[in-house]
């Protein structure tokens, strides 16, 4: 009986501890979500159906996927993706699990070396951290920024938990790309889990994932960076609605 009591206490501790521990918010930050716009002056927004990549597994409550194009084709298109989950469901895959580092590489894209691989962009008075990558496939290059919010606040840790694994499998030319074994053996993944623990900022909870990208032509990365930085404050606007309080049906990607 005593051992059963100890076991019950341990189970209760495992169940209750995360809810009690991961409750901290950053008091210096605004709690505000970013609303994805489809009306950008001078641009035409074209919705694009989400393909059968890993992003389709996100099962988001709200999903946007498309690209902005200039009517006169005077500049390269800008592609955007936004996904929100208003409430965490332990039965579903995490919203931050399938970052481009994982799902794009898994789909056949390669990672090019790029510096810096993390930047901060000021959006409407807030500094948002974005992972910065260049992916290539069949001679096509794409500059990609991606970021996440939890509880309406930016993260105290990076979303690079798949980055080092992807670089290794691309260098090795692995045909099976990313596997569970090489992910779970990656030190960066566990470092991010520890970052979340020490900061007491949740990995779980209402989330928003954002991705924006544009082609890189002629090796002109600076021009691609400029397009993305100019579009970010147009595409993303501060939003008052708190996703945790919104009732909506699951979106079908």
N, C-alpha and C positions, 0 to 999 in steps of 0.2 A: 504493500500500500504506500509505503514511504517513497519508493522509487517512482510509483505512478504519480504521486504528488509533485515530485521534483520535475518529472517529465512534463506534467501539465503546466507547471510554473515556467519552464523553459519555453514551451510553445507559446504561452501568453506573452512572454517577454519578447520573443521574436516577432510576434504579431503587433504588439503595442509600441515597441521601441522606435521603429522608423517613423511612425506617426507623431511621436512625441519629439524626436530628435530633429527631423527635417522640417522645421517650422520657421526658420529664420528668413527674414527679408532684409534687403539692403535699405536702411533708412535714408540713405543719401540719394536713392533713386526714386523716380516717379513710377508708380504702378500703372502702366498704360500699354495697351496693345497697339499694333500697327495695322491699319486697314489697307488692304491691297486695292489699288485703283485700277480701273480699266479705261478711264477717260483721261488721256494725256494730250494736251494741246499740241497739234502738229504731228501727232502719231495716230496710227490706226491699230487698235487692239484686235488680234485674231485668236480666239480660243482654240486650244489644241487638246485633243483627247489624250489622256494619259495612256502611254503604251504599256506593254506587258513587262516592264522592268520591275525592279524591286520596289519602286515608289508606289506601285499599284497595291502593295500590301499594307500601306499605311492606314487604311480604313479611317480616313479623316472625317471629322464632323463637318468641316468646311474645306473645300479644295478649289484652287485656282491654278490653271496651267495654260499658258499661251505665249504670244510674242507680240511685241510692238514693232511696227514697220512705218517708215516714212512713205508718204504717198508718192513722192518723187524719187524714191529709192536712192536718196542722196547720202544715206549712211547705212551702216550694217544693222540688221535686226537686233533687238534686245529681247531675250527670252526670260520669262518669269515663272516661278512656281511658289505657291504658298499653301501650307496645310496647317490646319488647327485641330486640336483635340481638346474639347472642353472639360472632359473628365477622364482620368486615367482608368483604363480597363486592363487588369492584370492578365486577361485571357488573350489580349491582342498585342502585336509587336509594338515596341516602343517607337515613338515618333522620330526620335533622334538616332535610331539604330541604323537606318538606311540613308546615311549621308552620301553625297556624290563620291567620296573617297571609296566607298564600298560598292554602291549599286552601279555607278558608271564603269568602274574597273571590272566589276563582275559582268557587265554587258559588253566588254571588249575594248573600252577606251583605255589608253595609256596615260600615265602621269608624267608630265614634263617637270623638270626642276624649275622652280620659280622662287624669287626672293622679292619681298617678304611673302611668307605663306600665311600671315595673319595681319590684318589691318583694323584700324578703328575709323569709322566714318561718323561724322556728326549729322544727325537727322533731327531736325526740328528741336534743337536744344539738347538732344541726348546723344551720347557716344555709344555706338553699337559696334561690337566686335564681329568681324566677318573673317571666316576662313577664306583664303585666296588660292586658287589653283588654276593650272592650265592643263586641260585634257586634250588628247589628240587621238584621231582614228582616221585611217585611210587618207592621210595628208590634210585632214581638217583639224584646226585647233580652235579651242573655245576657252575663253577666260571666264572663270566661275567664282562668284562670291556666295557664301552661304552662312546663315546664322540661325540662332534659336532664342526664344524667350520662354521662361517658365514663370507662371503666375504674373505675367505682364512685366517682368523685369529681365534685363540681360543677365547672362550667366557669369559667375565668377571663375569659370573654367572653360577651356576651349572644346570645340566639337571636332577634335582631331584624333579621336579614339580609333579610327580606321586608317589613319594616314600612313603610319609606319608600315603596317601590314601591306597596304596597297603598293607602296614603293618597293617593298621587298619582292612581292610576287611579279610586279612588272619587270624589275631588274632580272629576275630569274627566268622570265619568260614562261612562267607556270601555266600549264594548260587548264588546270582546275581552278585557277584564280584563287579567290578567297575561300578558305574552308574554316569550319569551326575550330579545328585544331590550331591553325596559325593565328586566329583571332584571340582565342582564350590564352594563348601563350605570349601575347603581346604585352609588354610592360606599360606602354602608354595607356592602353585601355584601363588597366588597374590603377594607374596614376590618376586618371580622371575620376574614377570611383572614389578614390581617397580624397581628391580635391573637394568633391561634393560632400563627403563625410565631414571633413575638417571645417568647411565653410558653413555646414548645417543648412545649405541651400538644396532644395529637393531635386532629384533626378526625375521624380514622378510628379504628377499634377497637371493642371491645364497648360498646354504647350502650343507654341507657334513655331513652325519651321519655314524659313524663307530662303529662296535661291534665285539669283539673277545672273545671267550670262550673256555673252556676245562673242561672235567669231573674232579670231585674230588673223588678220591677213598681212602677208609680207613681213611677218615678224614684228609688226608694230603693236607691241603690248601696251605702250603708253596711250595710244589712241583708244584702245579697248577699255583701259582703266578709266579714261576720261568719260567715255560714254556711260559706263556703269555708275560712276559717281554723280554724273548729272541726272541720270534717270532715277536713282534711288529716292531722293526726296519728292519726286513727282509720283512715283509708283506707290510709296508708302507714306501714309498720313496718320497722325495720332488719332486714336479711336477711343471713345468714351465707354462703349459697351464692354462689359466684362464677360468674356466667354464662359466663365464658370456659371453665370446666371442665365445663360441663353439656352432655351430648349429647342432642339432641332433634331430632325431625323438624320441618320447617317448618310453622308454623301456617297454615291457610288462612283469610284474613280473611273 
